[in-house]
Amino acid sequence: MPVTRLYLVRHGQSAGNAEGRFGGHSPTPLSELGRKQAEITAEALRKEKIEAIYSSDLLRAVQTAEPLAAILDLPILTTSAFRERKVGVLEGKTFDESKVEFPKDYYALVNRNIHHVITEGESYRQLLKRATNALHEVLRTHYGENVVIFSHTGAICILTLYLLGAINRRTRTMPWLVTSNCGVNRFEIRGLRNVRVLAVNDTRHLLKITGNDSFGAI
């Protein structure tokens, strides 16, 4: 049976990340460190025989995808489906500001209430629906190929939990899987009931510039 190899990559550090602010759907660019992370990640992935590159259409994700696209001479297929969760009134605010100004939305978010719709934003369940619908389409289109998706920490958490079978229709709250900036989650997929997780939050390639080896293998 053909194997689809999927790589979920979080964007590099953004200006908002550096300031500890919620990014949401804002067009925040990469920081200087984020650009370096993107370049190093591209070099690490060039040997993986990637055949298609997808990305959230938000600036920080596209900028992270660009070095790999240039190396492999592949187009970046952008879509809003792989955007981060829309955090509405929390966008651009720090955690402390959010806690004071919008406590109901803040605590629902940090407690991973999957049904809560943030004011002027969306719920984790809405994120789950749009991101997994797009994932199904990617896997159908690139069956048996090697594909990378550049996205965001919340979207990657949701997609990883979905592939692990850890989210279903009855889910009310969910665990949280941390993905560092330019961390890579690696999968071998023979079908949605036959998923092999090779690594979660693999940041070994970034060790020289971050000093933090966050590699996790399953």
Z-matrix of the N, CA and C atoms (Angstrom, degrees):
N
C 1 1.469
C 2 1.531 1 109.42
N 3 1.331 2 117.57 1 131.48
C 4 1.470 3 120.58 2 178.71
C 5 1.525 4 111.60 3 -59.41
N 6 1.327 5 116.65 4 146.11
C 7 1.460 6 122.63 5 -179.72
C 8 1.524 7 109.22 6 -111.39
N 9 1.323 8 115.91 7 128.21
C 10 1.457 9 120.93 8 172.22
C 11 1.519 10 107.95 9 -95.10
N 12 1.304 11 116.78 10 125.31
C 13 1.465 12 120.96 11 177.95
C 14 1.522 13 108.56 12 -102.41
N 15 1.319 14 114.90 13 120.03
C 16 1.454 15 122.22 14 -174.71
C 17 1.527 16 109.85 15 -114.56
N 18 1.327 17 114.92 16 134.02
C 19 1.460 18 121.79 17 178.13
C 20 1.529 19 107.87 18 -122.55
N 21 1.325 20 117.48 19 117.58
C 22 1.450 21 122.32 20 175.23
C 23 1.527 22 107.44 21 -101.08
N 24 1.324 23 116.57 22 120.69
C 25 1.462 24 121.42 23 -173.85
C 26 1.525 25 109.92 24 -122.35
N 27 1.326 26 116.02 25 123.97
C 28 1.459 27 118.78 26 174.58
C 29 1.527 28 109.40 27 -76.37
N 30 1.322 29 116.59 28 147.98
C 31 1.462 30 121.24 29 178.09
C 32 1.525 31 110.92 30 -62.09
N 33 1.319 32 115.55 31 161.01
C 34 1.456 33 120.91 32 175.99
C 35 1.514 34 111.46 33 -69.16
N 36 1.326 35 115.57 34 173.25
C 37 1.462 36 119.24 35 -178.94
C 38 1.532 37 110.03 36 -57.64
N 39 1.315 38 115.71 37 130.67
C 40 1.462 39 121.10 38 176.83
C 41 1.522 40 109.55 39 -99.88
N 42 1.319 41 115.55 40 169.03
C 43 1.459 42 119.72 41 175.98
C 44 1.522 43 110.02 42 -59.98
N 45 1.346 44 116.81 43 -38.46
C 46 1.462 45 121.02 44 178.82
C 47 1.519 46 112.38 45 -66.70
N 48 1.353 47 116.79 46 -40.02
C 49 1.461 48 120.48 47 176.62
C 50 1.525 49 110.72 48 -58.63
N 51 1.327 50 115.15 49 -44.34
C 52 1.459 51 120.41 50 -177.38
C 53 1.526 52 111.68 51 -61.68
N 54 1.339 53 116.46 52 -28.20
C 55 1.466 54 121.47 53 -178.94
C 56 1.524 55 112.36 54 -97.73
N 57 1.347 56 117.50 55 0.67
C 58 1.450 57 121.13 56 178.87
C 59 1.507 58 113.47 57 70.08
N 60 1.341 59 116.87 58 38.65
C 61 1.462 60 121.46 59 -177.69
C 62 1.532 61 111.01 60 -112.34
N 63 1.337 62 116.16 61 150.55
C 64 1.453 63 120.95 62 174.59
C 65 1.533 64 109.40 63 -67.43
N 66 1.328 65 116.09 64 127.00
C 67 1.456 66 120.03 65 -178.36
C 68 1.509 67 113.75 66 -84.52
N 69 1.346 68 115.72 67 -46.57
C 70 1.455 69 119.38 68 -178.92
C 71 1.516 70 112.16 69 53.89
N 72 1.345 71 116.68 70 -131.34
C 73 1.458 72 121.77 71 -178.43
C 74 1.527 73 112.61 72 -97.57
N 75 1.323 74 117.86 73 13.28
C 76 1.455 75 120.61 74 -177.90
C 77 1.527 76 110.97 75 -70.08
N 78 1.339 77 117.51 76 149.66
C 79 1.468 78 121.46 77 -177.20
C 80 1.523 79 112.33 78 -86.65
N 81 1.325 80 117.39 79 45.22
C 82 1.459 81 120.63 80 -177.37
C 83 1.532 82 110.90 81 -70.30
N 84 1.320 83 118.56 82 134.31
C 85 1.475 84 121.43 83 -179.07
C 86 1.517 85 112.00 84 -83.77
N 87 1.315 86 115.65 85 173.02
C 88 1.456 87 120.87 86 174.69
C 89 1.525 88 110.34 87 -72.17
N 90 1.320 89 115.65 88 148.80
C 91 1.461 90 121.13 89 170.69
C 92 1.533 91 107.97 90 -79.14
N 93 1.320 92 116.09 91 176.55
C 94 1.471 93 119.90 92 176.96
C 95 1.528 94 110.22 93 -60.31
N 96 1.340 95 116.60 94 -42.48
C 97 1.465 96 119.84 95 176.93
C 98 1.517 97 110.35 96 -63.12
N 99 1.323 98 117.97 97 -40.88
C 100 1.457 99 121.44 98 179.29
C 101 1.519 100 112.87 99 -59.94
N 102 1.322 101 116.43 100 -38.79
C 103 1.476 102 119.71 101 178.31
C 104 1.531 103 110.91 102 -66.20
N 105 1.328 104 116.40 103 -38.89
C 106 1.467 105 119.72 104 177.08
C 107 1.528 106 110.40 105 -65.59
N 108 1.335 107 116.29 106 -41.88
C 109 1.463 108 120.11 107 178.05
C 110 1.527 109 110.94 108 -60.11
N 111 1.326 110 117.09 109 -41.33
C 112 1.470 111 121.29 110 -179.62
C 113 1.522 112 111.08 111 -63.43
N 114 1.318 113 116.86 112 -41.95
C 115 1.464 114 120.73 113 -179.50
C 116 1.531 115 111.10 114 -65.49
N 117 1.317 116 116.59 115 -43.31
C 118 1.467 117 120.57 116 179.91
C 119 1.520 118 110.69 117 -67.15
N 120 1.324 119 117.39 118 -38.28
C 121 1.462 120 121.37 119 178.77
C 122 1.523 121 110.70 120 -65.26
N 123 1.318 122 116.95 121 -38.65
C 124 1.467 123 120.53 122 177.15
C 125 1.523 124 110.86 123 -60.78
N 126 1.319 125 116.56 124 -42.93
C 127 1.467 126 119.73 125 178.58
C 128 1.519 127 111.26 126 -64.40
N 129 1.331 128 116.66 127 -36.35
C 130 1.469 129 120.40 128 179.92
C 131 1.522 130 111.69 129 -69.18
N 132 1.332 131 117.19 130 -31.72
C 133 1.472 132 121.25 131 -176.32
C 134 1.530 133 113.59 132 -91.58
N 135 1.311 134 117.96 133 -12.03
C 136 1.466 135 119.51 134 -174.70
C 137 1.536 136 111.79 135 -62.42
N 138 1.316 137 118.27 136 -25.69
C 139 1.460 138 122.42 137 -178.60
C 140 1.522 139 112.94 138 -84.63
N 141 1.341 140 117.49 139 -3.97
C 142 1.466 141 120.93 140 -174.77
C 143 1.532 142 113.83 141 -86.45
N 144 1.302 143 117.42 142 4.37
C 145 1.473 144 122.40 143 178.07
C 146 1.532 145 111.71 144 57.10
N 147 1.324 146 114.66 145 46.70
C 148 1.457 147 121.33 146 178.83
C 149 1.526 148 109.97 147 -64.83
N 150 1.330 149 115.62 148 133.99
C 151 1.471 150 120.44 149 -178.58
C 152 1.521 151 113.57 150 -111.84
N 153 1.325 152 117.06 151 -13.10
C 154 1.466 153 120.64 152 178.11
C 155 1.516 154 109.23 153 -152.07
N 156 1.338 155 115.76 154 140.20
C 157 1.458 156 122.19 155 179.58
C 158 1.519 157 108.96 156 -121.05
N 159 1.332 158 115.85 157 119.57
C 160 1.467 159 122.08 158 175.43
C 161 1.526 160 108.29 159 -112.20
N 162 1.327 161 115.42 160 155.03
C 163 1.454 162 119.40 161 178.12
C 164 1.521 163 110.41 162 -153.64
N 165 1.320 164 114.72 163 147.67
C 166 1.455 165 119.83 164 161.58
C 167 1.527 166 107.66 165 -53.03
N 168 1.327 167 116.79 166 149.96
C 169 1.463 168 119.12 167 179.97
C 170 1.526 169 112.70 168 -84.87
N 171 1.337 170 117.88 169 3.02
C 172 1.456 171 120.43 170 177.54
C 173 1.531 172 110.26 171 -75.59
N 174 1.332 173 115.90 172 144.60
C 175 1.461 174 122.16 173 -169.98
C 176 1.516 175 113.60 174 -52.96
N 177 1.328 176 118.36 175 -45.22
C 178 1.460 177 120.70 176 -175.22
C 179 1.521 178 112.33 177 -64.50
N 180 1.334 179 117.44 178 -32.05
C 181 1.467 180 120.95 179 177.85
C 182 1.529 181 110.64 180 -75.72
N 183 1.341 182 116.60 181 -44.11
C 184 1.470 183 120.54 182 179.96
C 185 1.528 184 110.17 183 -62.34
N 186 1.324 185 117.06 184 -42.74
C 187 1.468 186 119.74 185 178.94
C 188 1.528 187 111.29 186 -62.63
N 189 1.317 188 117.58 187 -32.05
C 190 1.467 189 121.10 188 178.10
C 191 1.525 190 110.82 189 -72.14
N 192 1.319 191 117.01 190 -33.68
C 193 1.468 192 121.24 191 -179.79
C 194 1.520 193 112.59 192 -75.92
N 195 1.311 194 117.71 193 -26.09
C 196 1.469 195 121.38 194 -171.36
C 197 1.527 196 114.89 195 -58.44
N 198 1.342 197 120.59 196 -43.49
C 199 1.469 198 118.38 197 179.89
C 200 1.527 199 113.14 198 -61.64
N 201 1.328 200 118.67 199 -39.87
C 202 1.470 201 120.78 200 178.45
C 203 1.523 202 110.42 201 -67.78
N 204 1.327 203 117.24 202 -40.86
C 205 1.457 204 120.72 203 178.72
C 206 1.525 205 110.75 204 -61.32
N 207 1.333 206 116.87 205 -38.30
C 208 1.461 207 120.57 206 179.32
C 209 1.523 208 111.50 207 -67.88
N 210 1.338 209 116.46 208 -42.13
C 211 1.465 210 120.48 209 179.78
C 212 1.521 211 111.29 210 -63.27
N 213 1.346 212 116.94 211 -43.68
C 214 1.464 213 121.91 212 -174.17
C 215 1.527 214 112.93 213 -91.87
N 216 1.330 215 116.95 214 -6.15
C 217 1.467 216 122.20 215 -177.40
C 218 1.528 217 110.54 216 55.31
N 219 1.328 218 114.92 217 49.41
C 220 1.464 219 122.10 218 178.42
C 221 1.524 220 109.46 219 -119.67
N 222 1.339 221 117.81 220 148.75
C 223 1.463 222 119.68 221 175.66
C 224 1.525 223 110.59 222 -73.81
N 225 1.316 224 115.99 223 155.49
C 226 1.460 225 121.59 224 172.71
C 227 1.524 226 107.35 225 -97.30
N 228 1.322 227 116.61 226 117.85
C 229 1.463 228 122.07 227 -178.95
C 230 1.531 229 107.74 228 -92.39
N 231 1.317 230 116.47 229 101.53
C 232 1.458 231 120.86 230 -174.05
C 233 1.530 232 111.64 231 -92.55
N 234 1.323 233 115.11 232 147.69
C 235 1.460 234 121.21 233 177.82
C 236 1.525 235 109.76 234 -153.90
N 237 1.316 236 115.92 235 143.64
C 238 1.465 237 120.47 236 176.29
C 239 1.528 238 111.57 237 -71.76
N 240 1.340 239 117.39 238 -14.38
C 241 1.473 240 121.00 239 -177.98
C 242 1.518 241 112.05 240 -63.64
N 243 1.336 242 117.53 241 -28.27
C 244 1.460 243 120.96 242 -179.00
C 245 1.521 244 112.25 243 -98.01
N 246 1.350 245 116.58 244 17.48
C 247 1.459 246 119.75 245 174.54
C 248 1.531 247 111.18 246 -66.58
N 249 1.337 248 114.84 247 163.79
C 250 1.451 249 121.03 248 171.09
C 251 1.520 250 109.17 249 -66.73
N 252 1.321 251 116.11 250 164.93
C 253 1.461 252 120.10 251 173.35
C 254 1.525 253 109.79 252 -58.20
N 255 1.316 254 116.63 253 137.20
C 256 1.454 255 121.22 254 175.69
C 257 1.524 256 107.95 255 -76.50
N 258 1.345 257 116.93 256 115.61
C 259 1.458 258 119.95 257 -173.99
C 260 1.526 259 112.89 258 -101.65
N 261 1.311 260 117.38 259 10.96
C 262 1.458 261 122.01 260 169.71
C 263 1.521 262 114.50 261 51.20
N 264 1.333 263 116.19 262 -119.33
C 265 1.465 264 121.22 263 -174.92
C 266 1.526 265 113.10 264 -65.61
N 267 1.328 266 118.05 265 -15.35
C 268 1.469 267 120.87 266 179.56
C 269 1.523 268 112.60 267 -85.28
N 270 1.326 269 117.22 268 -13.01
C 271 1.458 270 120.52 269 -174.22
C 272 1.529 271 111.31 270 -59.75
N 273 1.325 272 114.73 271 131.01
C 274 1.451 273 120.92 272 178.31
C 275 1.517 274 114.68 273 82.88
N 276 1.331 275 117.01 274 -5.05
C 277 1.455 276 120.45 275 -178.47
C 278 1.523 277 110.79 276 -96.17
N 279 1.328 278 115.70 277 155.06
C 280 1.453 279 120.05 278 174.16
C 281 1.527 280 108.93 279 -78.92
N 282 1.314 281 116.34 280 168.29
C 283 1.465 282 120.31 281 177.31
C 284 1.526 283 110.51 282 -59.90
N 285 1.331 284 116.55 283 -44.17
C 286 1.467 285 119.81 284 -178.22
C 287 1.525 286 111.23 285 -64.51
N 288 1.316 287 117.83 286 -41.91
C 289 1.461 288 121.21 287 177.91
C 290 1.524 289 110.95 288 -62.63
N 291 1.314 290 116.24 289 -42.66
C 292 1.466 291 121.01 290 -179.32
C 293 1.526 292 111.36 291 -63.62
N 294 1.322 293 115.87 292 -41.41
C 295 1.463 294 120.89 293 -178.88
C 296 1.529 295 111.29 294 -60.87
N 297 1.327 296 116.33 295 -38.68
C 298 1.464 297 121.11 296 -177.55
C 299 1.527 298 111.65 297 -79.00
N 300 1.344 299 116.62 298 -44.34
C 301 1.464 300 120.90 299 -171.60
C 302 1.529 301 113.21 300 -84.13
N 303 1.328 302 117.25 301 -35.09
C 304 1.468 303 120.79 302 -176.42
C 305 1.535 304 109.75 303 -137.08
N 306 1.332 305 116.94 304 65.13
C 307 1.469 306 120.38 305 -173.26
C 308 1.523 307 114.05 306 -59.67
N 309 1.342 308 118.43 307 -38.39
C 310 1.463 309 120.54 308 -178.71
C 311 1.524 310 110.55 309 -62.18
N 312 1.321 311 116.89 310 -47.25
C 313 1.466 312 120.67 311 179.25
C 314 1.522 313 111.08 312 -67.50
N 315 1.328 314 116.45 313 -40.71
C 316 1.456 315 120.76 314 -178.36
C 317 1.525 316 111.47 315 -61.63
N 318 1.331 317 116.67 316 -50.14
C 319 1.471 318 119.21 317 -176.07
C 320 1.521 319 112.27 318 -70.72
N 321 1.332 320 117.62 319 -31.64
C 322 1.465 321 119.77 320 175.18
C 323 1.525 322 109.94 321 -64.94
N 324 1.329 323 116.53 322 -36.53
C 325 1.462 324 120.40 323 179.81
C 326 1.522 325 111.08 324 -69.56
N 327 1.331 326 117.53 325 -51.31
C 328 1.466 327 119.24 326 -175.50
C 329 1.523 328 112.14 327 -71.20
N 330 1.336 329 117.37 328 -21.78
C 331 1.465 330 120.59 329 175.58
C 332 1.527 331 112.69 330 -89.27
N 333 1.330 332 116.74 331 4.35
C 334 1.476 333 124.03 332 175.28
C 335 1.520 334 112.67 333 58.55
N 336 1.340 335 116.22 334 40.76
C 337 1.465 336 120.50 335 173.35
C 338 1.526 337 107.59 336 -69.76
N 339 1.309 338 116.87 337 109.98
C 340 1.461 339 121.05 338 -170.10
C 341 1.531 340 112.71 339 -72.22
N 342 1.334 341 117.61 340 -20.43
C 343 1.460 342 120.83 341 -176.44
C 344 1.529 343 113.85 342 -95.75
N 345 1.326 344 117.68 343 -17.55
C 346 1.466 345 119.96 344 -173.56
C 347 1.527 346 111.40 345 -68.79
N 348 1.335 347 115.80 346 126.69
C 349 1.463 348 121.75 347 175.88
C 350 1.522 349 107.87 348 -93.75
N 351 1.308 350 116.81 349 115.15
C 352 1.465 351 120.75 350 178.32
C 353 1.530 352 109.28 351 -62.81
N 354 1.307 353 117.17 352 142.63
C 355 1.456 354 121.55 353 178.79
C 356 1.534 355 110.10 354 -53.80
N 357 1.337 356 115.32 355 122.36
C 358 1.468 357 123.42 356 -177.50
C 359 1.534 358 112.17 357 65.41
N 360 1.331 359 116.53 358 15.24
C 361 1.452 360 119.87 359 -179.71
C 362 1.518 361 111.85 360 -127.51
N 363 1.325 362 117.09 361 -141.31
C 364 1.456 363 121.65 362 -179.21
C 365 1.519 364 109.86 363 -142.49
N 366 1.328 365 115.92 364 172.53
C 367 1.461 366 122.14 365 179.12
C 368 1.529 367 109.82 366 -97.18
N 369 1.337 368 115.10 367 166.08
C 370 1.464 369 119.17 368 173.40
C 371 1.529 370 110.42 369 -61.58
N 372 1.329 371 117.08 370 -34.71
C 373 1.464 372 119.68 371 -179.97
C 374 1.531 373 110.93 372 -65.30
N 375 1.312 374 117.51 373 -38.31
C 376 1.462 375 120.08 374 177.03
C 377 1.527 376 110.48 375 -65.93
N 378 1.328 377 116.39 376 -39.86
C 379 1.462 378 120.63 377 174.40
C 380 1.521 379 110.41 378 -61.09
N 381 1.323 380 116.71 379 -44.52
C 382 1.463 381 121.80 380 178.55
C 383 1.525 382 111.20 381 -56.04
N 384 1.332 383 116.78 382 -45.58
C 385 1.457 384 120.70 383 -176.79
C 386 1.520 385 111.59 384 -63.98
N 387 1.339 386 117.23 385 -50.32
C 388 1.468 387 118.38 386 -175.54
C 389 1.526 388 112.22 387 -69.86
N 390 1.337 389 116.62 388 -38.08
C 391 1.462 390 119.33 389 -177.70
C 392 1.528 391 112.11 390 -71.56
N 393 1.341 392 117.71 391 -41.13
C 394 1.464 393 119.41 392 -179.17
C 395 1.518 394 112.04 393 -74.19
N 396 1.328 395 117.88 394 -31.41
C 397 1.467 396 119.38 395 173.96
C 398 1.526 397 110.31 396 -60.96
N 399 1.328 398 115.88 397 -43.13
C 400 1.459 399 119.95 398 178.71
C 401 1.526 400 111.49 399 -68.09
N 402 1.329 401 116.86 400 -37.63
C 403 1.462 402 120.71 401 178.12
C 404 1.517 403 110.73 402 -61.33
N 405 1.324 404 117.99 403 -44.42
C 406 1.463 405 121.19 404 177.94
C 407 1.525 406 110.78 405 -56.90
N 408 1.325 407 116.38 406 -42.77
C 409 1.463 408 120.42 407 -179.33
C 410 1.527 409 111.04 408 -65.36
N 411 1.325 410 116.78 409 -41.30
C 412 1.467 411 120.85 410 177.62
C 413 1.528 412 110.51 411 -61.66
N 414 1.330 413 116.42 412 -45.21
C 415 1.471 414 119.71 413 -178.13
C 416 1.522 415 112.02 414 -67.87
N 417 1.326 416 117.53 415 -33.53
C 418 1.471 417 120.27 416 175.74
C 419 1.527 418 110.95 417 -68.53
N 420 1.319 419 115.77 418 -43.38
C 421 1.467 420 120.90 419 -176.20
C 422 1.520 421 111.81 420 -69.03
N 423 1.334 422 117.01 421 -34.03
C 424 1.468 423 121.04 422 -173.25
C 425 1.529 424 111.66 423 -118.18
N 426 1.305 425 115.79 424 38.60
C 427 1.458 426 121.63 425 179.18
C 428 1.524 427 110.28 426 -56.59
N 429 1.332 428 116.71 427 125.60
C 430 1.458 429 121.46 428 178.70
C 431 1.519 430 114.10 429 80.70
N 432 1.330 431 117.89 430 8.34
C 433 1.456 432 121.34 431 -179.28
C 434 1.536 433 110.80 432 -110.37
N 435 1.323 434 115.35 433 177.03
C 436 1.458 435 122.24 434 176.64
C 437 1.525 436 108.25 435 -106.09
N 438 1.320 437 116.62 436 120.74
C 439 1.465 438 121.79 437 -171.57
C 440 1.519 439 110.34 438 -130.27
N 441 1.340 440 116.43 439 139.23
C 442 1.457 441 121.09 440 174.87
C 443 1.526 442 109.14 441 -117.46
N 444 1.332 443 115.19 442 140.51
C 445 1.462 444 121.81 443 175.95
C 446 1.528 445 107.49 444 -123.60
N 447 1.333 446 116.31 445 120.87
C 448 1.465 447 121.90 446 175.94
C 449 1.521 448 108.24 447 -93.63
N 450 1.328 449 116.14 448 122.97
C 451 1.460 450 119.08 449 -173.95
C 452 1.529 451 110.26 450 -147.13
N 453 1.324 452 117.20 451 -144.91
C 454 1.457 453 123.44 452 -168.83
C 455 1.522 454 109.80 453 -134.00
N 456 1.327 455 116.20 454 163.52
C 457 1.458 456 119.72 455 -171.62
C 458 1.531 457 113.17 456 -59.59
N 459 1.338 458 118.47 457 -43.12
C 460 1.461 459 120.38 458 -179.81
C 461 1.509 460 112.47 459 -69.08
N 462 1.319 461 116.23 460 -44.55
C 463 1.467 462 120.45 461 179.96
C 464 1.525 463 110.66 462 -64.51
N 465 1.330 464 117.09 463 -40.71
C 466 1.468 465 120.30 464 179.83
C 467 1.519 466 110.56 465 -67.94
N 468 1.330 467 117.36 466 -38.54
C 469 1.469 468 120.61 467 175.45
C 470 1.526 469 110.01 468 -57.86
N 471 1.318 470 116.43 469 -50.09
C 472 1.466 471 121.75 470 -179.69
C 473 1.527 472 111.46 471 -59.58
N 474 1.324 473 117.17 472 -47.40
C 475 1.466 474 120.85 473 -178.26
C 476 1.530 475 111.36 474 -64.71
N 477 1.324 476 116.91 475 -39.19
C 478 1.462 477 120.70 476 179.42
C 479 1.528 478 111.09 477 -66.69
N 480 1.331 479 116.65 478 -45.40
C 481 1.462 480 120.25 479 177.55
C 482 1.527 481 110.94 480 -60.88
N 483 1.324 482 116.16 481 -38.89
C 484 1.465 483 120.59 482 178.66
C 485 1.530 484 110.62 483 -63.19
N 486 1.323 485 116.65 484 -46.34
C 487 1.468 486 119.87 485 179.77
C 488 1.524 487 111.41 486 -65.82
N 489 1.324 488 117.51 487 -28.49
C 490 1.462 489 121.84 488 177.59
C 491 1.525 490 112.67 489 -80.27
N 492 1.337 491 116.83 490 -9.73
C 493 1.455 492 120.33 491 -176.76
C 494 1.515 493 112.58 492 77.02
N 495 1.346 494 117.24 493 21.70
C 496 1.466 495 121.26 494 -175.99
C 497 1.523 496 113.13 495 -93.01
N 498 1.325 497 117.93 496 -3.17
C 499 1.465 498 122.52 497 176.55
C 500 1.519 499 108.16 498 -124.67
N 501 1.326 500 116.11 499 134.84
C 502 1.459 501 120.50 500 174.68
C 503 1.532 502 109.53 501 -143.83
N 504 1.329 503 116.77 502 -176.21
C 505 1.470 504 120.33 503 -175.58
C 506 1.518 505 113.33 504 -63.02
N 507 1.322 506 117.71 505 -23.18
C 508 1.465 507 121.15 506 -177.42
C 509 1.530 508 112.97 507 -91.82
N 510 1.317 509 116.23 508 -2.38
C 511 1.456 510 120.30 509 -177.91
C 512 1.529 511 111.07 510 -64.80
N 513 1.344 512 116.68 511 131.41
C 514 1.468 513 121.24 512 177.50
C 515 1.527 514 111.28 513 -109.99
N 516 1.311 515 116.04 514 -41.82
C 517 1.459 516 121.14 515 172.57
C 518 1.521 517 107.19 516 -128.00
N 519 1.315 518 116.20 517 162.45
C 520 1.459 519 118.27 518 -174.52
C 521 1.517 520 110.37 519 -138.86
N 522 1.326 521 116.57 520 155.65
C 523 1.458 522 119.65 521 173.37
C 524 1.526 523 109.60 522 -71.06
N 525 1.303 524 116.26 523 170.21
C 526 1.451 525 120.07 524 178.99
C 527 1.521 526 109.41 525 -123.60
N 528 1.309 527 116.32 526 127.31
C 529 1.457 528 121.96 527 176.91
C 530 1.518 529 108.42 528 -105.62
N 531 1.298 530 116.17 529 118.89
C 532 1.463 531 120.91 530 -178.26
C 533 1.519 532 110.17 531 -77.04
N 534 1.324 533 116.52 532 132.36
C 535 1.457 534 121.82 533 169.53
C 536 1.519 535 107.43 534 -123.84
N 537 1.312 536 117.28 535 118.43
C 538 1.453 537 122.22 536 179.93
C 539 1.526 538 110.27 537 -71.36
N 540 1.318 539 116.07 538 164.96
C 541 1.456 540 119.17 539 175.46
C 542 1.519 541 110.37 540 -56.96
N 543 1.311 542 116.22 541 124.34
C 544 1.475 543 125.22 542 -176.53
C 545 1.532 544 112.88 543 64.34
N 546 1.329 545 117.27 544 18.71
C 547 1.460 546 119.96 545 168.61
C 548 1.521 547 110.02 546 -69.86
N 549 1.322 548 116.60 547 149.38
C 550 1.462 549 122.14 548 -175.76
C 551 1.526 550 110.03 549 -120.71
N 552 1.340 551 116.29 550 128.79
C 553 1.469 552 122.64 551 169.88
C 554 1.523 553 107.76 552 -102.91
N 555 1.328 554 117.13 553 127.68
C 556 1.464 555 121.87 554 -172.94
C 557 1.527 556 110.74 555 -117.03
N 558 1.319 557 115.57 556 135.44
C 559 1.465 558 121.52 557 -178.41
C 560 1.519 559 110.99 558 -136.51
N 561 1.338 560 114.76 559 149.13
C 562 1.465 561 121.98 560 164.69
C 563 1.522 562 106.46 561 -114.38
N 564 1.336 563 116.65 562 124.79
C 565 1.465 564 121.09 563 -172.63
C 566 1.525 565 110.18 564 -122.09
N 567 1.311 566 115.02 565 121.27
C 568 1.463 567 121.31 566 173.96
C 569 1.528 568 111.04 567 -108.29
N 570 1.302 569 116.18 568 0.88
C 571 1.454 570 125.51 569 -177.38
C 572 1.512 571 106.80 570 155.00
N 573 1.335 572 118.42 571 158.67
C 574 1.458 573 120.17 572 -176.88
C 575 1.527 574 112.71 573 -66.91
N 576 1.344 575 117.49 574 -12.37
C 577 1.458 576 120.70 575 172.98
C 578 1.525 577 111.83 576 -100.74
N 579 1.306 578 115.44 577 6.82
C 580 1.462 579 120.06 578 -179.04
C 581 1.526 580 108.17 579 -141.61
N 582 1.337 581 115.33 580 76.01
C 583 1.464 582 122.30 581 -177.08
C 584 1.516 583 109.04 582 -115.33
N 585 1.306 584 116.13 583 127.63
C 586 1.460 585 121.10 584 176.52
C 587 1.520 586 108.28 585 -108.95
N 588 1.329 587 116.58 586 122.60
C 589 1.457 588 122.15 587 178.87
C 590 1.528 589 108.15 588 -91.40
N 591 1.319 590 116.41 589 117.63
C 592 1.461 591 120.64 590 -178.25
C 593 1.521 592 112.25 591 -91.50
N 594 1.326 593 116.92 592 -34.30
C 595 1.463 594 120.23 593 -179.41
C 596 1.516 595 109.98 594 -162.72
N 597 1.321 596 115.75 595 147.41
C 598 1.461 597 122.68 596 173.94
C 599 1.526 598 107.70 597 -123.98
N 600 1.328 599 115.80 598 128.12
C 601 1.463 600 122.37 599 178.53
C 602 1.527 601 111.97 600 56.30
N 603 1.305 602 115.87 601 52.26
C 604 1.460 603 122.12 602 177.69
C 605 1.529 604 108.29 603 -77.51
N 606 1.338 605 116.31 604 112.16
C 607 1.463 606 121.07 605 178.18
C 608 1.533 607 111.97 606 -123.63
N 609 1.314 608 116.78 607 22.28
C 610 1.464 609 119.71 608 -178.62
C 611 1.522 610 111.80 609 -57.99
N 612 1.331 611 116.68 610 -35.28
C 613 1.462 612 120.90 611 -177.87
C 614 1.528 613 112.30 612 -67.10
N 615 1.335 614 117.29 613 -16.79
C 616 1.466 615 121.71 614 -177.12
C 617 1.525 616 113.07 615 -99.05
N 618 1.312 617 116.86 616 1.87
C 619 1.459 618 121.35 617 -170.80
C 620 1.528 619 112.79 618 -56.11
N 621 1.332 620 117.16 619 -37.46
C 622 1.460 621 120.09 620 -175.90
C 623 1.520 622 113.09 621 -67.82
N 624 1.343 623 117.46 622 -26.70
C 625 1.462 624 118.65 623 -178.20
C 626 1.520 625 113.10 624 -104.99
N 627 1.340 626 117.98 625 -17.47
C 628 1.462 627 119.88 626 -179.72
C 629 1.516 628 112.83 627 -107.39
N 630 1.343 629 116.78 628 -25.87
C 631 1.454 630 120.17 629 -177.46
C 632 1.503 631 113.59 630 68.78
N 633 1.364 632 116.11 631 18.13
C 634 1.473 633 120.30 632 -176.26
C 635 1.503 634 109.08 633 -136.22
N 636 1.312 635 116.97 634 108.19
C 637 1.458 636 121.92 635 179.46
C 638 1.515 637 108.47 636 -89.51
N 639 1.355 638 115.84 637 103.66
C 640 1.475 639 120.51 638 -176.34
C 641 1.510 640 111.72 639 -105.27
N 642 1.314 641 117.47 640 27.35
C 643 1.452 642 120.71 641 -178.32
C 644 1.521 643 111.30 642 -64.72
N 645 1.321 644 115.60 643 132.51
C 646 1.449 645 119.25 644 174.14
C 647 1.521 646 109.54 645 -131.30
N 648 1.312 647 118.02 646 123.56
C 649 1.449 648 121.49 647 -178.53
C 650 1.520 649 109.63 648 -113.62
N 651 1.314 650 115.56 649 144.85
C 652 1.468 651 121.06 650 176.58
C 653 1.519 652 107.81 651 -120.47
